[in-house]
Amino acid sequence: MATDCIAQLTFRYQGFRPPIVARFDMPYASSDGGLVLLKAVDEQLRLTETVAAGLTDSRQRGKIAHSVLDLVRQRVFGLTAGYLDGNDAARLADDPLHKLMLDREPLTGPALGSQPTLSRFENAVGRRDLVRVGHRLVRTVIAQHRRRLHGRARRITIDLDPTDDPTHGQQELSFFNGHYDTACYLPLVATLTFDDEPIQYLVGIVLRPGNAPAGRGAIGRLRGLLRALRRAFPRTTLRVRLDGGFAGPRLLAFLDRAGVEYVVGLPGNPRLDKRIRRLLGRARVLFRTTGQATPVFGDTRYAAKSWERKRRVIMKAEVVQYPGRAPRDNPRFVVSNLACTPEAVYAVYRQRGDVENRYKELKDSLGLGRTSCPRFLANQVRVLLTATAYMLFQTLQQHAQGTACARAQVATLRERLIKLAVWITRSARRIVLHLPRACPWLEPWRQVARAVGARAG
């Protein structure tokens, strides 16, 4: 019989005679047994330690129950396990696995920080701390890939992309943006691609006001990334890839001075429309002949009035037709210093489209859009912690190569490798995690565990 302190539910099914009783009476158990994998990844990268070391703790020492490192780890590992809100702290306060993530005794250790504690932590971080943490994350990520690639890479491509972060309150520096048709922030996301690898690795996110131009902060961000990459990969070709919102004269001049390859989208204008007219004529003939959108490529030397010199502009002419609509011209322009064919240059530019998948993971699986604090800097703290959680997952994905989880995104990795029921026991010599014998992803889990340092026996 159930008691007041033990929740019990009874199910009765027509095709099964005995009643089935569900009792929430297992002490020292958790539903996040796979977090030990991400804990091992963090031990290797020292990501949470890097973030905590960049933050100033101005609290009185005698009144501190949770260190800055504990609070960073509590929030980051909570995000990786799918607990995206600070309010989830109450649900996890006594979870033994989440205590273990903070190096606390899982059975008898003190409870985790409360939601008010986490909120005070987020609101106590200053601007200098945020800048320092951002630089530390860049160095940590680049150092990790230098070790992974043994310091050798033919080319590293830097992508900077803005994305919308809709807001629904009175958040500081939240403004209406006509392009996205909502009040929002505009985070600037930086990723790195090594050689021809299919994955774009996150290296940083900077939160910006909702009315910020696309190129705001881009030059400073690129300057820091180029400096760090050249120290770590001195013989590697560096390439910068940006969309059309960044194509201002200051940024293009900066890229020329920096001596990097670049491929930057360029908005159309009447002068460029005249130059692409002949290509569009050929594209219309091809569309009438084949009934399909067939791109035609060309290039030209062009200089806007604000440019100090002419640059190579790639032109793509195409006629497209969406269901239920009339055919329409679809001209596109890209400014680049690459010497390959126009079609090859445009193919390089198109590869930047995969970053949309990174946005989906960050927003849907790790709560990038949970920027609901009234203070702008507190929301930047949340964004940095989300970035840290994503970096852990991307490293976990590297260790899953050769398994059924090799190309899995965050939500799938969490479902297969992290969300495991676990019962925890403690002896004088060790802590034992009792995981399900019938785990459907047992072999990938074992392989990843060995890759992050676990030993058999």
C-alpha angles and dihedrals in degrees: 000000000000120000131207091263098046117064112218132180126184124210125195121193126191094228096046120061107201116069116248114229123201113199125180093211105117109117122207094022132130139186093221103069093142092066087092087075092057090043088057091048090051091049089056097045098031088215100151090043089052092051094047093047090058094055125087116228109208096171123118108266097224092056099051119111097163122041122221089252090054092051093047091050093045091054097041096047090043089056092048090052092052100260098130101169131070087230088070088074090085091057093049101040094107100025105133095211093052089049088053090054087062092049091252126140100269098213104036104014122119120276121266124259119289127239093260089052091052091046092052089049093053093048095047096063116104133211096258091052091052093051090048093049091048091054091046092053091051092052093045095051094046092048090051092054091045089058091044093052095035089239093298126118129141095210138003118199120205117205123191116188134168121220134184123255106189116216127205106190144032097303115163114260093009108141137174112263116202094203093058093030093226144083106266153135120255109220116196110222122202122198136174129216119196116212109307098333113142095225125086107210118217113237102169150338127213120194114224135184117273093248096050116130113246092251097049109129093000097118094050091046092050093046092056094045094048091049093050094044094050091053092051099036106026096168099042125108111240122211130188120206121189139163127243097275091071099053098111124139094248093053095046090049089050091052091050092051092045091060096228133135112254140188113187129175115239126206116235124251136174093273093052091043089060093050094051094047095098093049090050089054090056091046091053091052091050091049093051090047100045103020088227135102106261116180121222119200135205141146140223141182109252141167126188116219091258094051120096093216144005121278135190113268121194115213126203118190120192140155115219133185125197120202111282094009137098120256115270138187117258109193119179132187133199127182114212145155093214115121099210126104119296091247091052092049092051090048088057090051093049092056089072088073091081089075087081087074089057089053091052091052093047094047104035101034106028105030101246088160096055091102096135100135115117091229119075094215092052088055090051088055089055091049092052092049090050089051090051091052090050092051089055091052093048090053090048088053090054090055090050094064111134093027135094087263096056096108097025119131125227097275092051094045089051093049095047104035110018108036098072125139110240135183114204126211129181129208131173091268108033152003115243124204110205106206127183114281089210094056105152093214097043098131096049088046092053093047093050090046091055091046092055093050109277116141130211117254 
